[in-house]
Amino acid sequence: MLHINFNNVYVSSTGTVAGRKEKEGPLGDLFDKTYSDNLHGLKSYETAEAQMMKEANSIALNKLGMKLEDIDILIAGDLNNQIACSSKVSGLINSSFLGVYGACSTSMLATLTGSILVDKGIANNVLVSSTSSFATAERQFRYPIEYGGPKKFTTTYTVTGSGAMLLKNTPSEIKITEGTFGQTFDTGWTNVNDMGSAMSYAAYNTIKSHLINFNHHANYYDAIVTGDLSSIGSKILYDMFKEDGIDLNNHLDCGNLIFDIEKQNVFAGGSGAACCPLVTYTKIFNELKNGKYKRVLVVATGALHDPIYVFQKKSIPVIAHAVTFERS
Amino acid sequence: MEEQRYKNITDKYTKSPNIFKNYLLAFVMGAGMGLLGNLEFDLLMRFTNLERTLVMSIISVTFILIASLLTGIGQYKKLGQIFGAGLFVPITGFSNSMVSEAMEFRFEGPVYGVGSRVFSLAGSVITYGVGASFIYGVIYYILTLFGVRM
């Protein structure tokens, strides 16, 4: 795997927008903007999803008094075919656009790519953005929303929301110091109703490779935060490290944090391209700012799932990208 | 080797915990629907002059209507989650699959949306239903050549 040290990359600002269920969840008060209806009064869920990405981008820039035209490049992705949402939103921005796809690992894939541009002095203002929507993801990957076939207990619930982050080389409270571009693992996994367990293998390998390469012990980080392994995938990750003799007691998973799994009827927990950024940019960054954490490793996990490949009995490859955020 | 270790751990956490409960709930729902259908049959046969075959059709239509309405108001999926195959296997599942598709693709309009998508889940049932009835017909025809009468 490719490991990178960054010396000059800072998180200048973030923007978070979330849907109704996320608003009702334990982190509901932390988001910059929430909607009470996931259609937002618009004509389709696709339009509503693009609206969320637009809002998140604007909020992140507005906090610094910046405008959309002030950024050098937008790096964004989502879960739609042809990353349609990001592509559409990029049409409104008067700057370069780099579309990325890493399924639910998109946020950290975009962050790593953006960090390279900032660290090397290629760009001064890089906006990274990722979005997902329960309604559009269901139709993309699964069944109609009102379809009554029972869902398995291993299923995860796609987070509706969008997270944007502005990266600059001028010092701010949070610094990006290390990163690992993940490797794809194709373990023969075909169960589309359990993405958390599938992705835990990628998370395990990325974390392990990151720790070995940078010569850190897992305790070096105050928290190792995975994207959307959910309650089941988290247990698998923990057990994998336990067998290696490493107690991953500082592990958190965004999919477990964004919803109240007991009360909110989300099966194994949250997932989606917005799951990792919505939790990282709010709860995790707050803990870094208020001093509870000094350093965290955020590992966004993605199942590179395509329904057509699955119908053809092909397995689902998985990937995870890691980024270290530190209080500067 | 690493992958095998991962698979062993994964198996530990992903076994469905309540198969017996699922069987029981599906059975109760299926039986309940059969009971309701029979009740409707008895009532229609006793209090109307409708023919038996027509009454049978009315019973199917009743369940289709109820399932469609429940899907439309967003309640069917909650029941489906509880009763599983008990709702999914009877004609209610067929009804739900069509209505849910129609609702899902309403944004793409009447032609590329609802019209072309409405059978995308139910289509298999129709395709293989027609196929199976053809095969059944051929077998029946061959049997009649040997003097078998239904």
Interface residues (C-beta under 8 A of the other chain):
Chain A: K43 S44 Y45 E46 R139 Y143 P144 I145 E146 Y147 G148 G149 P150 K151 K152 F153 T154 T187 N191 D194 S197 S200 Y201 Y204 I232 K235 I236 D239 M240 E243
Chain B: E3 R5 Y6 K7 I9 T10 K12 Y13 T14 S16 P17 N22 T71 G72 G74 Y76 K77 L79 G80 Q81 I82 G84 L87 F88 G93 N96 S97 V99 S100 E101 M103 E104 F105 F107 L121
